[in-house]
Amino acid sequence: MSGLSTHILDLARGRPAAGVTVVLARLTGGDWKEVGRGDTDADGRVSRLLPEGAPLERGTYRLLFDTGGYFRARGREPFYPEVTVVFAVSDPASHHHVPLLLSPYGYSTYRGS
C-alpha cells in the first residue's frame, strides 16, 4: 500500500461510494501536477493513488473527487460537482488516509488512520 489512501462513504445511502474518480495532484512551483488517479472500488476505497514505487514526498497535495459523475450515474443532479481537498504532508514516512464523507448537499473530511 502506498503512503496515501482515501475512501468515500455516501452518507445518504449508508454505503460506500463506488466508482468515483479521484485525482491526486502535487503543488510544484506554483502549479498543480497530476501524480496519480484511481476509481473507488466496491468498498469506496482507492488504496493506491501513487504509481507503483513512487514515494510520497513532503509537500502540498490535492485530491479532486468527481462527485458530479457519481451522483449523475445515480440519477441525481449534483449540487457539488466536485470536491477538492488540499492537505500538507510533513512526514512522508507516515501513512496518510484522507476519507470523504459525502451526501448530496454536503461533505466532510478528516485525517484518518
N, C-alpha and C positions, 0 to 999 in steps of 0.2 A: 504494500500500500504506500502511496506517495505521502508526503508530509502535509497534504491538504486534501480535505474531503468536504462534501456537502450532502445534505439531504433535505427533501421538501415534504412537509405534511400539509395536506389540504384539510384545513380545519372545518370547512363547511360540510365536507363529505365524511370526515373522520377516517380518512385513508391516506396512504402515501400518494404523492403526485407523480405518476409515471409518465414518461415521455416528454419531460420538459428539457429543452436545450439550455445548457449552461455554458457560458463562455468565460474563460479566465484570461485576464489581461494584467500586465505589469506596467507601472509607470516608469518610463525610461526617458530621461532627457526632456521631460515635459510632455511627452506623448504616450498614449496607451498602446502597447504592443501585445497582440494576442499571443499567449503562450500555451493555451490548451483549451479543449472543449469536450463536452460529452453530453449524453442524454441520460436523464434519470431512469433507473431500472424499475421493475415492478414494485420494489420496496421504496421507491422515491430517492434512491441514492446514486451518487456519482462518486465512486471510491477512488478513481484515478483521473484527476484533472490534468496533471502534468504528464508529458510524454515519458515513456519508459526510460529510466536512467537520468532524467532531468532533475536536478536538485531544486528544492525550494530555497530561494535566496532571500536575504534581508531586503526589505523594500516595501513599497505600497502596491497593493493588488486590488483588482476589481472583479467581482463576479456579476455577470449580467444574466439574469434569468428571463427566458422568453415566456412569461406568464400569459401573454396575449394568445400565443399559439395554443397553449394548454387549455385555456378557457374556451376559445373558439372551437377546438376539437370536441368539446363537450356541449356545444350549442349555446354558449353564453358569450355575450359581448363583454370584453374585459374593460374594467374601469382603469386598472393599472396594466397597460400592455407589456410593460417590462419592469423588473425590479433590479436595481443596481445597488450592490453592497461593496463599499470600499473599506479596506482594512489594512493594517500595517503588520508586517512580520518583522519582529525584532530578534526572535530566537529561531533561526531556521532549523535547529536540531529538534525542536519540539513539534508535535503534530498539531495542525490547525484544522478544526472542524467548524464549518460555518453553516449552520442549518437555517432554513427558511420556513416559517410558519405562515401559511397562505390562506386567504379567504377572498371571495370576490371583491370585497371593498376594503381590505386591509391586509397588512403583513407585518411580521416581526422577525427579528433575527437576533442571534446571540453567539458568543463563542462557546462552542460545545467541547466535548472531550472525545 
